C-alpha cells in the first residue's frame, strides 16, 4: 500500500490577491517608488506569482503591518551574513511554528512512501532579478552541478544518496519536478526544511556564465577567474553560486532580502527582494521591512554594543549571562528584551574527544566508566543556581520535554551528583593511585590532567568550567582551560590535539520522529566528541576513520535503519533506541538545558513572539517566526 502525503500551500483563494492588486487597492513600498516611477521595476501584480503564498497573520495571532524601516543587527564576522539566509527562511518546504512541514517556495508537494517526491512550483514566480523561476533551475542544478564531477566530486550530498546512489530526477513540465529513490529517503524533506538547506536548484540563467559547458569564450572565462581570484573554473562557479553564505551580491535569490555589499566589508546591507513570493491577507507584499544592516564587530563585545543601543534586533552573540545588562538597557533606549527557551539538548556540554591523539587518554575516554564518572562528579544544581539563577534544568544532553520523543530516563542518565560513585568508577578503571596533591595518576605515571578547550565566545563557558574544576578536583582530576578562536579550535579538534571541549549539546532538542536523528551518531566532522568518525561518514569513507567503538558503530547502523523506513512507528522506535544508547553511553556530558536566551528588539518592532523556542535546528533561530512579517509600529 502506497502512503501519499500531499501538501498544498497558499493556493486556496490565492488568485484573489493579484485581482486586488490590479484594482489598485494595495499600495507599493515607498522604498521601491523610484524604480517603479522610472519603469525599471514592474508593478506588484506582475512581480509576484499568479498564486503567491498568502500568509494569514491574524490566524497566526499576529498583526498585519506597514511597509518600511531598517533593522540594525551585529555579527561577529563576515561569515555571519549567513544569518540572513537562516532568518529569511525561504525554503521549498519549511516548518511552521508547530514544526510541521508546509510548502513555501513550492505551491505544493506530494510524497509517496518517502520514495517518490513530486514538487509543484508557483506559476509566475521570479528570482530577485526578475527572471522566471522554473523547473529549468532544478534541471540546471541536477544535470550541470550535481552530475558534474568537477563541481560535485564526491557524487552529491549524502542526503541525496542515503543508500549509495542518487535518485532519478525528472522534469514533468515547466512547473513540476520529481525525485525518485528505490528505497525510502525520510531525510530529504527535513534537510530541505533545515537552517542550512540542501541545495537542489539554482539560477541557471545567471550561473551559466561561470560554467565551462556554457561559457565557450575561454578568454572571458580567464578574465572572470582573474577578477574573482580563483585558478579553476569550478572554483569560480562554486564561489559565485554560494547561496547559504550570500557573499555574491549579483547572485539572484528567492529570499526576502538580498545582499547588496561585496566582500570585504565591515557593514553589509540587505535590501528587500521586490519579487518575494509571500503576501499578507490584505494583499501587501512581504517583507514589510525594507532593509537589514549587519555591522561586523568582535564577538566579545556584541552584547556591550547591543546594550548600548547599537542594535534593533539582536539574538546571536548574546547569552543568558548578558540578560541583566541588556534588561537595564530598556531604561536607556527604546528596546525590549524577551527570554526564549533554548531548543538545544544542553546549553553547555562537555565533549571528551574519543579520537584524541593522546593514546592513554583516548583509551580512557572510550571507556564508558570514565565518561559516567565525569558526569556523576558534576554538581549541576550549583551550576544551575550560579550561572542560570535556577531557571534551567539539570539534564543529560538529550531532547527537551517539548519534544514528543522525551523520556525522563534520558534526561536523568548519570546526572545525579554522586562523587562517591564517581570515585568508585575511577578506582575500578585502574586510576586509584594519587600524587601528593591528591590528583590521580594515569597508568603511565602522569598526573590525570584534563584540558578543556573553548572557542572563547562566551564568558558563560569559562564561568561554568571554574565550577567543574572544583567538582573534578574532589575526585582527583585536574581541569585546565584553554581558549582559542573558533577556526583554530575546530582544526585542533580534527587533528586530535583537543582532549575535551565545551560547546552546545544536540542542535535539535525538540525533534519529532520525522526529523533525522543524525546528531546522535558520528555523521559530521564538527562533532567534537568524534570528529574523525564523523568525517568518515560525511566523506562516505574517503577520509577519517570508521568508528571502532561498538556503541558508536551501532548508532550509525541505527541511523541507516531510520533512513530506510517509511513507517512513522518504526522511525519512532529507532529514535528511542538511539536516545537510550546515546545517554547511557554519555557520549556528551550535558549539564543544563531548557535555559533561556535573551532576544533584544526595538520596542516598536512588531510580530516577534514574547516566548518561543530558540535554536539553530529546527527553528532556524528566528526563521520559523517569519521575520518578513516583522514591522515597525511608529510611535
LUMPA-153755 format. One line per 3 residues: number of its first residue (from 1); for each residue x, y, z of C-alpha. Coordinates in Angstrom, 3 decimals, decimal comma. Last residue first. Example, Ala and Ser with C-alpha at 12.3 -4.5 7.8 and 13.67 -1.06 7.14 Angstrom:
REM LUMPA-153755
2 = 13,670/-1,060/7,140  12,300/-4,500/7,800 .
***
This chain:
REM LUMPA-153755
635 = 5,154/55,926/17,957  5,764/54,141/14,681  4,840/50,484/14,617 .
632 = 7,754/48,916/12,794  7,280/45,574/11,092  8,122/41,875/11,429 .
629 = 6,306/39,728/8,825  9,471/39,010/6,805  10,953/37,934/10,160 .
626 = 8,763/34,815/9,896  8,643/33,051/13,289  10,048/29,883/11,677 .
623 = 13,243/31,785/10,846  14,126/33,493/14,127  16,794/30,935/15,105 .
620 = 16,389/28,431/12,256  13,600/26,725/14,286  14,792/23,155/13,572 .
617 = 17,728/23,441/14,132  19,649/26,596/15,032  17,813/27,307/18,257 .
614 = 15,191/29,372/20,035  11,766/28,134/21,117  9,253/30,898/21,752 .
611 = 8,023/33,444/24,277  7,230/37,116/23,636  6,618/36,352/19,971 .
608 = 8,012/38,862/17,464  5,141/40,435/15,496  6,095/44,111/15,976 .
605 = 9,262/46,217/16,184  8,360/49,403/18,120  10,351/48,440/21,207 .
602 = 13,438/47,685/19,124  14,411/44,100/19,761  16,628/42,104/22,110 .
599 = 16,091/38,343/22,436  17,739/36,855/25,540  18,055/33,046/25,533 .
596 = 16,724/30,969/28,426  17,870/27,547/29,560  15,813/24,420/28,889 .
593 = 19,096/22,523/29,286  21,830/22,206/31,915  24,860/19,913/32,123 .
590 = 25,202/17,532/29,191  28,220/15,244/29,113  28,412/14,009/25,527 .
587 = 28,906/10,368/24,611  27,322/9,526/27,964  26,929/5,828/26,995 .
584 = 23,519/5,647/28,677  22,515/8,908/27,007  23,478/7,878/23,474 .
581 = 22,114/4,328/23,802  18,728/5,450/25,112  18,413/8,241/22,549 .
578 = 19,380/5,875/19,736  16,897/3,188/20,732  14,206/5,849/21,182 .
575 = 14,816/7,279/17,707  14,704/3,764/16,221  11,288/3,090/17,791 .
572 = 9,954/6,410/16,451  11,233/5,660/12,974  9,426/2,310/13,095 .
569 = 6,156/3,989/14,099  6,486/6,591/11,316  6,839/3,954/8,612 .
566 = 8,818/4,977/5,515  11,877/3,011/6,557  15,410/3,046/5,191 .
563 = 16,774/6,224/6,775  15,891/5,068/10,270  17,770/1,825/9,597 .
560 = 20,849/3,782/8,488  20,646/5,841/11,675  20,515/2,592/13,652 .
557 = 23,705/1,417/11,934  25,489/4,690/12,700  24,406/4,410/16,351 .
554 = 25,660/0,812/16,427  29,083/1,952/15,219  29,247/4,334/18,192 .
551 = 28,292/1,502/20,568  30,846/-0,883/19,060  33,795/1,560/19,335 .
548 = 35,853/1,193/16,150  34,094/4,031/14,350  35,436/4,234/10,765 .
545 = 38,382/6,572/10,218  38,688/9,997/8,605  38,516/10,402/4,840 .
542 = 37,078/8,554/1,814  34,554/6,501/3,828  31,434/8,199/2,525 .
539 = 33,043/11,613/3,170  30,484/12,581/5,837  30,638/9,162/7,484 .
536 = 34,438/9,135/7,731  34,426/12,800/8,784  32,113/11,931/11,689 .
533 = 34,450/9,184/12,827  37,328/11,655/12,694  35,370/14,328/14,587 .
530 = 34,259/12,046/17,468  33,376/14,089/20,607  33,695/17,425/18,789 .
527 = 31,041/16,810/16,167  32,467/19,179/13,537  33,423/16,377/11,149 .
524 = 29,812/15,283/10,833  27,987/11,910/10,992  29,075/10,165/14,209 .
521 = 25,602/9,365/15,593  23,113/11,247/17,799  23,020/14,323/15,551 .
518 = 21,872/12,111/12,651  18,492/11,534/14,338  16,715/12,969/11,252 .
515 = 13,325/14,566/11,762  10,175/12,510/11,129  10,348/11,047/14,655 .
512 = 9,812/14,562/16,011  12,689/16,654/17,257  12,778/19,313/20,006 .
509 = 16,404/19,340/21,200  17,858/19,825/17,727  21,454/21,017/17,782 .
506 = 22,446/18,440/20,410  24,631/20,000/23,105  26,448/23,317/22,977 .
503 = 30,198/23,506/23,438  32,976/22,693/25,901  35,885/20,700/24,569 .
500 = 37,941/17,702/25,607  41,296/16,275/24,683  41,943/18,663/21,800 .
497 = 45,015/17,904/19,690  43,181/15,167/17,785  43,822/16,873/14,450 .
494 = 40,114/17,480/13,902  39,731/19,073/17,355  42,713/21,334/16,727 .
491 = 41,201/22,470/13,432  37,869/23,291/15,080  39,507/25,354/17,869 .
488 = 41,735/27,177/15,400  38,647/28,181/13,404  36,725/29,127/16,588 .
485 = 39,488/31,211/18,147  41,285/29,725/21,149  40,776/29,331/24,893 .
482 = 42,421/26,691/27,085  41,058/25,596/30,451  42,677/23,208/32,922 .
479 = 40,961/20,522/34,967  42,810/18,294/37,449  41,133/15,000/38,389 .
476 = 41,208/13,568/41,910  37,507/13,130/42,649  37,155/16,437/44,511 .
473 = 39,297/18,149/41,861  36,533/17,210/39,421  33,917/19,299/41,219 .
470 = 36,338/22,206/41,761  37,246/22,467/38,071  33,546/21,994/37,207 .
467 = 32,824/25,299/38,959  35,566/27,172/37,101  34,399/25,481/33,889 .
464 = 30,955/27,040/34,351  32,361/30,571/34,441  34,569/29,806/31,417 .
461 = 31,598/28,654/29,362  29,374/31,556/30,467  32,017/34,030/29,353 .
458 = 31,006/33,075/25,828  32,825/33,128/22,501  36,150/31,765/23,726 .
455 = 36,155/28,787/21,352  36,687/26,581/24,391  39,165/23,865/25,256 .
452 = 39,053/21,568/28,272  42,478/20,339/29,374  42,227/17,221/31,510 .
449 = 45,102/16,432/33,876  45,389/12,993/35,435  49,011/13,397/36,540 .
446 = 51,411/11,260/34,512  52,583/7,844/35,760  51,965/5,843/32,567 .
443 = 48,789/4,252/34,025  47,491/7,764/34,827  47,922/9,203/38,303 .
440 = 45,131/10,696/40,391  45,423/14,177/41,852  45,526/14,278/45,669 .
437 = 48,420/16,739/45,843  50,839/14,043/46,996  50,031/12,017/43,902 .
434 = 47,200/9,529/43,639  46,916/5,852/42,695  43,360/4,543/42,189 .
431 = 43,176/5,151/38,434  42,747/1,490/37,496  39,279/1,863/35,961 .
428 = 37,706/0,384/39,103  39,240/3,262/41,084  37,675/5,727/38,647 .
425 = 34,276/4,014/38,913  34,394/4,060/42,719  35,350/7,760/42,775 .
422 = 32,383/8,608/40,523  30,090/6,528/42,749  31,219/8,525/45,768 .
419 = 31,004/11,816/43,829  27,254/11,301/43,216  25,524/14,403/41,831 .
416 = 22,684/12,901/39,801  23,276/13,441/36,076  24,094/9,854/35,075 .
413 = 21,038/9,443/32,800  18,262/11,654/34,203  17,303/13,379/30,926 .
410 = 17,096/10,050/29,090  15,089/8,464/31,906  12,631/11,367/31,797 .
407 = 11,546/10,411/28,309  11,144/12,969/25,510  10,281/11,812/21,976 .
404 = 7,219/14,092/21,677  9,669/17,002/22,069  8,807/19,959/24,341 .
401 = 10,111/17,899/27,297  13,587/18,510/25,812  15,667/16,007/23,841 .
398 = 19,054/14,922/25,160  22,352/16,118/26,600  21,828/14,932/30,176 .
395 = 19,864/17,220/32,404  19,870/19,833/35,162  17,023/22,185/34,162 .
392 = 17,490/25,926/33,726  15,961/28,825/35,693  17,998/28,315/38,891 .
389 = 19,662/31,719/38,519  21,316/30,409/35,311  25,051/30,527/36,076 .
386 = 25,153/30,224/39,882  21,893/28,330/40,521  22,155/25,995/37,521 .
383 = 25,850/25,340/38,115  25,209/24,525/41,783  22,361/22,163/40,865 .
380 = 24,571/20,549/38,236  27,103/19,352/40,798  29,439/17,434/38,468 .
377 = 31,047/14,208/39,729  28,354/11,995/38,151  29,245/13,234/34,660 .
374 = 32,992/12,638/34,923  32,314/9,210/36,428  29,951/8,285/33,579 .
371 = 32,527/9,264/30,956  35,220/7,345/32,838  33,075/4,216/33,165 .
368 = 32,138/4,394/29,475  35,700/3,525/28,490  36,459/5,325/25,231 .
365 = 37,699/8,359/27,152  40,262/6,150/28,938  41,683/4,683/25,730 .
362 = 41,925/8,109/24,133  43,550/9,460/27,306  46,329/6,886/27,071 .
359 = 46,801/7,227/23,313  46,967/11,032/23,289  45,818/11,861/19,740 .
356 = 42,179/12,441/20,672  39,574/10,488/18,663  37,175/9,855/21,556 .
353 = 37,296/13,593/22,249  35,519/14,099/25,589  32,701/16,604/24,946 .
350 = 31,479/18,734/27,849  28,077/20,274/27,184  26,565/23,662/27,970 .
347 = 23,153/24,767/26,757  22,037/21,148/26,511  19,854/19,287/24,007 .
344 = 19,281/22,551/22,146  15,940/24,382/21,912  16,911/27,389/24,031 .
341 = 13,722/28,776/25,579  13,015/32,404/24,733  13,547/35,384/27,050 .
338 = 12,420/38,858/25,995  14,330/42,149/25,942  12,641/45,354/24,759 .
335 = 14,326/48,419/23,252  13,663/52,177/23,185  16,963/53,012/24,912 .
332 = 18,082/53,996/28,421  15,693/52,130/30,746  15,441/49,108/28,406 .
329 = 19,263/48,949/28,525  18,969/47,591/32,080  17,426/44,446/30,602 .
326 = 20,529/44,048/28,428  22,807/44,141/31,487  20,629/41,673/33,390 .
323 = 20,403/39,342/30,367  24,099/39,225/29,467  24,633/35,994/31,463 .
320 = 21,907/34,448/29,310  23,875/34,970/26,129  24,371/37,495/23,364 .
317 = 26,303/36,988/20,122  23,155/35,950/18,271  19,663/37,283/19,017 .
314 = 19,932/41,001/18,372  17,303/43,186/16,704  17,379/46,986/16,672 .
311 = 21,082/47,059/17,523  23,528/49,839/18,519  21,633/50,936/21,647 .
308 = 24,441/50,495/24,133  23,109/47,118/25,257  23,591/45,785/21,731 .
305 = 27,133/47,144/21,711  28,001/45,534/25,031  26,421/42,232/23,970 .
302 = 28,386/42,230/20,699  31,652/42,976/22,532  33,270/39,507/22,638 .
299 = 32,143/38,585/19,138  34,276/41,401/17,680  32,209/43,526/15,338 .
296 = 30,686/43,401/11,869  27,586/45,537/11,329  24,667/43,891/9,526 .
293 = 22,129/46,356/8,111  18,737/44,870/7,248  16,479/46,796/4,872 .
290 = 12,988/47,453/3,678  10,950/45,777/6,410  7,432/44,658/5,461 .
287 = 8,706/41,567/3,685  6,222/40,743/2,315  3,777/42,004/-0,301 .
284 = 0,609/43,642/0,959  -2,571/41,947/-0,246  -4,537/42,369/2,983 .
281 = -4,082/38,693/3,875  -0,294/39,021/3,777  1,833/38,408/0,683 .
278 = 4,638/35,919/0,028  6,582/35,254/-3,200  9,379/37,810/-2,989 .
275 = 9,885/39,661/-6,312  10,802/43,064/-4,825  13,557/41,435/-2,719 .
272 = 14,051/43,873/0,163  17,564/45,124/0,783  20,482/43,573/2,689 .
269 = 23,308/45,959/3,603  26,568/44,555/4,923  28,958/46,569/7,109 .
266 = 32,609/45,972/7,934  33,278/44,981/4,363  35,358/42,638/2,247 .
263 = 33,412/41,433/0,360  30,612/42,788/-1,830  27,530/44,540/-0,376 .
260 = 23,996/44,398/-1,853  22,796/41,234/-0,074  19,225/40,242/-0,844 .
257 = 16,187/40,287/1,441  13,036/38,111/1,394  14,980/35,144/-0,067 .
254 = 14,377/33,874/-3,617  17,875/34,869/-4,726  19,777/36,128/-7,770 .
251 = 23,570/36,152/-7,266  24,885/39,649/-8,012  25,652/40,490/-4,380 .
248 = 27,996/37,478/-4,123  28,764/36,806/-0,444  25,444/35,091/0,253 .
245 = 26,565/32,485/2,816  23,861/29,876/2,189  23,680/30,852/-1,513 .
242 = 27,159/30,128/-2,824  26,839/30,184/-6,623  29,624/32,708/-7,386 .
239 = 32,217/30,872/-5,306  31,254/27,402/-6,538  31,283/28,583/-10,156 .
236 = 34,704/30,225/-9,798  36,144/27,180/-8,038  34,873/25,072/-10,957 .
233 = 36,561/27,399/-13,447  39,916/26,861/-11,775  42,534/29,342/-10,562 .
230 = 40,430/31,731/-8,469  40,865/35,433/-7,792  37,407/36,758/-8,709 .
227 = 38,646/39,098/-11,441  41,288/36,630/-12,641  38,771/33,817/-12,889 .
224 = 36,377/36,113/-14,760  39,099/37,168/-17,227  40,080/33,557/-17,837 .
221 = 36,420/32,693/-18,517  36,132/35,609/-20,969  39,299/34,487/-22,748 .
218 = 37,943/30,940/-22,845  34,778/32,097/-24,653  32,661/28,950/-24,842 .
215 = 30,946/29,631/-21,493  28,054/27,163/-21,247  29,913/23,911/-20,577 .
212 = 32,705/25,683/-18,680  30,245/27,128/-16,177  30,723/30,699/-14,861 .
209 = 28,434/32,330/-17,479  25,933/29,541/-16,792  25,379/30,885/-13,268 .
206 = 22,998/33,719/-14,152  20,387/31,908/-16,261  20,959/28,794/-14,148 .
203 = 19,613/30,463/-11,025  19,968/27,486/-8,653  18,176/24,316/-7,603 .
200 = 18,811/21,277/-5,378  20,598/22,912/-2,431  20,074/21,076/0,886 .
197 = 19,026/23,684/3,396  21,262/25,131/6,101  18,582/26,017/8,667 .
194 = 16,617/22,896/7,722  13,431/22,498/5,667  15,169/20,895/2,653 .
191 = 17,048/18,596/5,022  13,841/17,651/6,849  12,229/16,791/3,473 .
188 = 15,009/14,526/2,178  15,965/12,604/5,330  12,979/10,251/5,034 .
185 = 14,590/8,680/1,946  12,638/5,496/1,291  14,193/2,950/-1,106 .
182 = 14,436/2,924/-4,916  14,579/6,727/-4,930  12,504/9,043/-7,122 .
179 = 12,806/12,827/-7,413  10,142/14,694/-9,392  9,811/18,137/-10,946 .
176 = 6,770/20,213/-11,879  6,370/23,831/-13,074  7,839/23,714/-16,611 .
173 = 6,540/20,121/-17,059  7,429/16,655/-15,753  11,117/17,416/-15,232 .
170 = 12,564/14,170/-13,917  15,322/13,172/-11,491  16,105/9,548/-10,644 .
167 = 17,656/9,365/-7,202  21,394/9,261/-6,444  23,075/6,077/-5,271 .
164 = 24,621/4,901/-2,006  21,640/4,258/0,240  21,456/7,785/1,652 .
161 = 22,221/9,269/-1,757  20,610/12,706/-1,886  21,001/13,329/1,861 .
158 = 24,638/12,282/1,464  25,200/15,329/-0,734  26,371/14,621/-4,282 .
155 = 28,890/12,374/-6,006  32,004/13,408/-4,092  33,466/15,416/-6,964 .
152 = 30,491/17,798/-7,196  31,684/20,749/-9,302  34,321/18,808/-11,273 .
149 = 32,272/15,589/-11,216  29,340/17,314/-12,921  26,203/15,325/-12,013 .
146 = 25,355/17,635/-9,095  26,178/20,850/-10,983  25,229/20,579/-14,658 .
143 = 22,497/17,953/-14,722  20,909/18,459/-11,319  21,496/22,172/-10,793 .
140 = 20,466/23,006/-14,331  17,385/20,762/-14,169  16,248/22,362/-10,898 .
137 = 16,560/25,849/-12,424  14,848/24,545/-15,568  11,837/23,612/-13,422 .
134 = 11,038/27,309/-13,237  11,975/30,599/-11,547  11,478/33,319/-14,166 .
131 = 13,919/36,285/-14,275  13,023/39,407/-12,271  16,469/39,939/-10,738 .
128 = 15,204/38,719/-7,341  14,146/35,432/-8,962  10,597/35,145/-10,255 .
125 = 7,475/33,091/-9,527  4,935/33,395/-12,382  3,393/29,965/-11,820 .
122 = 4,289/28,618/-8,406  6,269/25,375/-8,450  4,927/21,840/-7,916 .
119 = 7,249/19,232/-6,357  6,774/15,466/-6,658  8,670/13,246/-4,209 .
116 = 8,770/9,471/-4,753  10,367/7,326/-2,032  9,102/8,872/1,217 .
113 = 6,196/6,419/0,953  4,735/8,639/-1,794  5,430/12,301/-1,012 .
110 = 3,492/15,086/-2,714  4,355/18,756/-2,947  2,623/22,107/-3,195 .
107 = 2,970/25,685/-4,411  6,667/25,425/-3,663  8,544/28,408/-2,250 .
104 = 6,704/27,691/0,992  5,064/24,298/1,251  4,384/23,186/4,835 .
101 = 6,002/20,646/7,143  5,058/20,691/10,843  7,319/22,262/13,456 .
98 = 4,412/23,943/15,333  5,897/27,318/14,312  5,615/26,231/10,668 .
95 = 8,397/24,177/9,172  9,619/24,682/5,630  9,394/23,167/2,156 .
92 = 10,996/24,863/-0,835  12,544/27,154/1,743  12,569/30,903/2,393 .
89 = 13,784/31,113/5,983  14,807/34,773/5,966  16,420/34,268/9,381 .
86 = 18,686/31,430/8,175  19,661/33,085/4,907  20,201/36,358/6,794 .
83 = 22,273/34,539/9,395  24,663/33,534/6,605  25,987/37,129/6,829 .
80 = 27,877/35,528/9,695  30,868/34,783/7,508  31,831/38,445/7,649 .
77 = 32,498/38,066/11,369  30,873/38,511/14,789  27,563/39,945/13,612 .
74 = 25,577/42,942/14,870  22,000/43,852/13,910  20,404/47,003/12,557 .
71 = 16,853/46,894/11,186  15,701/49,434/8,616  12,157/50,654/8,094 .
68 = 9,248/50,482/5,722  5,936/48,875/4,886  3,057/48,508/7,319 .
65 = 1,787/45,517/9,247  -0,795/42,775/9,510  -0,975/41,771/13,179 .
62 = -0,096/38,366/14,554  -2,129/35,626/16,257  -1,364/33,170/13,445 .
59 = -4,920/33,486/12,108  -4,382/37,259/12,103  -1,214/36,800/10,048 .
56 = -2,814/34,942/7,180  0,240/34,379/4,996  -0,800/34,063/1,358 .
53 = 1,820/32,238/-0,699  1,520/33,702/-4,159  -0,803/32,254/-6,804 .
50 = -0,038/34,120/-10,020  3,442/34,626/-8,548  4,535/38,137/-7,503 .
47 = 6,162/40,760/-9,694  3,389/41,460/-12,214  0,771/42,329/-9,588 .
44 = 3,438/44,296/-7,714  4,075/46,793/-10,502  7,082/46,280/-12,827 .
41 = 10,546/47,625/-11,933  12,770/49,689/-14,231  9,719/51,800/-15,167 .
38 = 11,245/55,009/-13,856  8,352/55,518/-11,455  8,544/51,928/-10,180 .
35 = 12,288/52,194/-9,614  11,887/55,465/-7,711  8,945/54,165/-5,653 .
32 = 10,596/50,932/-4,483  11,341/52,045/-0,889  7,890/53,643/-0,683 .
29 = 6,538/50,076/-0,625  3,583/49,728/-3,007  -0,012/50,422/-2,077 .
26 = -2,899/47,980/-2,041  -6,322/48,723/-3,524  -5,028/49,358/-7,039 .
23 = -7,582/47,102/-8,727  -4,636/45,176/-10,131  -3,525/44,371/-6,590 .
20 = -6,936/43,061/-5,559  -7,033/40,886/-8,669  -3,499/39,688/-7,871 .
17 = -4,690/38,650/-4,383  -7,837/36,805/-5,405  -5,894/34,097/-7,254 .
14 = -4,767/32,713/-3,915  -8,248/31,786/-2,766  -6,934/28,450/-1,574 .
11 = -3,499/28,014/-3,098  -1,082/29,366/-0,487  0,333/25,932/0,186 .
8 = -0,761/22,463/-0,822  0,609/19,354/0,878  0,012/15,785/-0,265 .
5 = 1,154/12,780/1,728  0,731/9,535/-0,148  1,106/6,150/1,523 .
2 = 1,429/3,377/-1,040  0,000/0,000/0,000 .
***
